[in-house]
Amino acid sequence: MEVHGIDMTQGAYRVSFSKGDRRIRGLVPETLLAEWLRQSGRPDHGDAYQMIAVHRTEIQAALTVMATGEGRVRAPYDRLTLVEE
């Protein structure tokens, strides 16, 4: 999974990964990262990247379900956003 920085207008970190011959892109909200870090306010950039790495498998699985429409995404990963192109 690659992290492409923060989208300030969305308040989320942009991520992408390859699944087969498809590139899946999504947004991980800062509010979710702050909850994982058990802090209020905006997470530190380094901490955000670390939490995305820790939850990488679950983030990829949730975005894959969103992209394919096969299955249901469970909380808290239902707060991710699939970015369609």
C-alpha positions as CSV (number, residue, x, y, z in Angstrom):
1,M,0.0,0.0,0.0
2,E,1.2,3.5,-0.8
3,V,0.3,6.6,1.1
4,H,0.1,9.7,-1.0
5,G,-0.2,12.3,1.7
6,I,-3.1,14.2,3.0
7,D,-6.1,15.6,1.2
8,M,-6.8,18.7,3.3
9,T,-10.2,19.3,1.7
10,Q,-11.4,15.8,2.6
11,G,-9.5,15.6,6.0
12,A,-8.1,12.2,5.0
13,Y,-5.0,10.5,3.8
14,R,-4.9,9.2,0.2
15,V,-3.9,5.6,-0.2
16,S,-3.6,3.2,-3.1
17,F,-2.6,-0.4,-3.8
18,S,-2.8,-2.9,-6.7
19,K,-5.2,-5.8,-6.7
20,G,-4.7,-8.0,-9.7
21,D,-4.6,-5.7,-12.7
22,R,-6.6,-3.0,-10.9
23,R,-5.4,0.0,-8.9
24,I,-7.6,0.7,-5.9
25,R,-7.6,4.2,-4.4
26,G,-9.2,5.4,-1.2
27,L,-9.2,7.9,1.7
28,V,-8.5,7.1,5.3
29,P,-10.2,9.8,7.5
30,E,-8.0,11.7,10.0
31,T,-10.8,11.2,12.6
32,L,-10.3,7.4,12.3
33,L,-6.6,7.7,12.7
34,A,-7.1,10.0,15.7
35,E,-9.3,7.3,17.3
36,W,-6.7,4.6,16.8
37,L,-4.1,6.9,18.3
38,R,-6.5,7.8,21.2
39,Q,-6.0,11.5,20.8
40,S,-8.2,14.5,20.0
41,G,-7.5,16.8,17.1
42,R,-5.4,16.2,14.1
43,P,-2.9,13.3,14.2
44,D,0.8,13.9,13.6
45,H,1.8,13.1,10.0
46,G,4.3,10.4,11.1
47,D,1.8,8.8,13.5
48,A,-0.8,8.8,10.7
49,Y,1.5,6.9,8.4
50,Q,2.4,4.5,11.2
51,M,-1.3,3.7,12.0
52,I,-2.0,3.2,8.3
53,A,0.8,0.7,8.2
54,V,-0.5,-1.1,11.3
55,H,-4.0,-1.4,9.8
56,R,-2.8,-1.9,6.2
57,T,-4.4,-5.4,5.8
58,E,-7.8,-4.3,7.1
59,I,-7.8,-1.0,5.0
60,Q,-6.9,-3.0,1.8
61,A,-9.6,-5.6,2.5
62,A,-12.3,-2.9,3.2
63,L,-11.4,-0.9,0.1
64,T,-11.4,-4.1,-2.0
65,V,-14.9,-4.9,-0.8
66,M,-16.0,-1.4,-1.6
67,A,-14.4,-1.6,-5.1
68,T,-15.9,-5.0,-6.0
69,G,-19.2,-4.7,-4.1
70,E,-18.7,-8.2,-2.8
71,G,-19.5,-8.3,0.8
72,R,-20.0,-5.8,3.6
73,V,-17.5,-3.5,5.2
74,R,-17.6,-3.5,9.0
75,A,-17.0,-0.7,11.4
76,P,-14.7,1.2,11.7
77,Y,-13.6,0.5,8.2
78,D,-16.9,1.5,6.7
79,R,-15.7,5.1,7.2
80,L,-13.1,4.7,4.5
81,T,-14.0,6.3,1.1
82,L,-13.3,4.6,-2.2
83,V,-12.0,7.0,-4.8
84,E,-13.3,6.2,-8.2
85,E,-11.5,7.4,-11.4
